[in-house]
Amino acid sequence: MDQRVKRKQTSMLSYWTVRYFIILCLGLAIIALAAVYWIRETAMDSRLKTTGLLGQEISERVASPTGELVIPPNFEQLLKSRFVYFNLDKDELCLIITDNKGDLVFSKPRISDRELKHKLTDDLSRARDERFLAVTTPILNGKQLQGQVSLLQSKRSLTYSPNEIILIAVLLATLILCGWITIYSLSRKLSRPIRRVAQSARQIAAGSYEVDLEIATPERELQDLIGSFKDMAHRLKQLEEWRALSLAGVSHELKTPVTSIKGLLMAVREGVVHPEEAEEFLDIALKESERMEVMVADLLNYNALSSGSLEVRHDSLDVKVLVEEIAYQWNLLHENEDIIITVEAPEEELLTAGDALRIQQIVVNLLNNALQAASDERPLLIQISLHSHEGYIDIAVSDNGSGIAEEEQPHIFERFYRGEAKKRKVRGLGLGLTYSRLLARAQGGDLRLGSSSQAGSTFILELRRQVPA
């Protein structure tokens, strides 16, 4: 048995904040390393120059015209003020003044001659300890060398100070905290309406369509999502109500002929009617079974077309010939009724790419509807007129029947909808016009109500016109 490993799920808030925090830390760490390296190199160069300036000033102070080095009386105070001015750490700095023979003249802090050998190389040019750098400045009297000023400073103090490190750490921590707070706030703001929508979706899945999504958000995309979801929930509620009503209506319409047939057949079998009436009862039962067969066929055809499993052909057809043949055949079936049907068509050839059988179904349904709407006060006149416009062919079916009530006209193409007058006169499912419109659209056309009043109705079947080769 296969076992599916379910991937661990996490909230959008946790997902984005954690990943953003990691990326932010990595990015700022790289920036910090680059900044520390740049600060280190810049600070070292600047402080070496500063140390060189201090050495230059000291060499000028101790030089004398006699050729001997002279330490001024206020030299200690001078050094103290210069250390403060140049921002030098006296604990990290060692000042050594030697004469032209290399003998120690002055040092701060004080060191012995032997310690001098441990701090500087024999030529007094470099520090022996690699942790220190020596900045040397010659003491000149004109062109005569009188000695040398050596300033030893630790590399650590030359590169950065603890205050700079603390400042960089505080800045990085502030940036990370601000970035994390920003993405956390945004993620939380975005996840809140999405969670509400997901909760409403679960509510709809459980069968409750009364969702509460009164959320105001400035983001257009989120507002569109919430609005679309609310519209979908409202539409689903309507569809569920419609489904319940339609199911009840279909059940009622199918139950009526079944009950009628059953009652008629039982009456014949039990002999409660005379033999001459039995044949009439059987004829009635046969007609009821035919009506039920038509209703079931309409339901099956509608479902087949809605699911896309009904094949629609696109053959080249002569619309005038096809419509005249349909009208002729339908008139033959109703020749005993008081009906006058006429076909008007232009002289030009009208070709379309469609399915002859499906077009026949549409036109026959319109003719049957005209027959059902016939007025008892006058003979039924049906006129089928054809004309073309802007790449389309219109087949208009007009009658002089009782018409469709104005309040019912917007609903006549809805599934299972039947007007009050039709419910009283004709038994059916209310799928004829809906199915006919789907057939028309499947062929690239349409079916619409042209006009309707007490003087009659006009339905227009629109088909794409095919240009002759």
Secondary structure, DSSP 8 states (H G I E B T S, - for coil): -----------HHHHHHHHHHHHHHHHHHHHHHHHHHHHHHHHHHHHHHHHHHHHHHHHHHH--TTSS----TTHHHHHHHHHHHTT--GGGEEEEEEETTS-EEEEES---HHHHHHHB-TTSSSBSSTTEEEEEEEEEETTEEEEEEEEEEEHHHHH--HHHHHHHHHHHHHHHHHHHHHHHHHHHHHHHHHHHHHHHHHHHHTT----------S-HHHHHHHHHHHHHHHHHHHHHHHHHHHHHHHHHHHHHHHHHHHHHHHHHHTT-S-HHHHHHHHHHHHHHHHHHHHHHHHHHHHHHHHTT-S----EEEEHHHHHHHHHHHHHHHTTTSSEEEEEE--SS--EEEE-HHHHHHHHHHHHHHHHHT--TTS-EEEEEEEEEETTEEEEEEEE-S----TTTGGGTTSTT---HHHHHH----S-HHHHHHHHHHHTT-EEEEEEEETTEEEEEEEEEB----
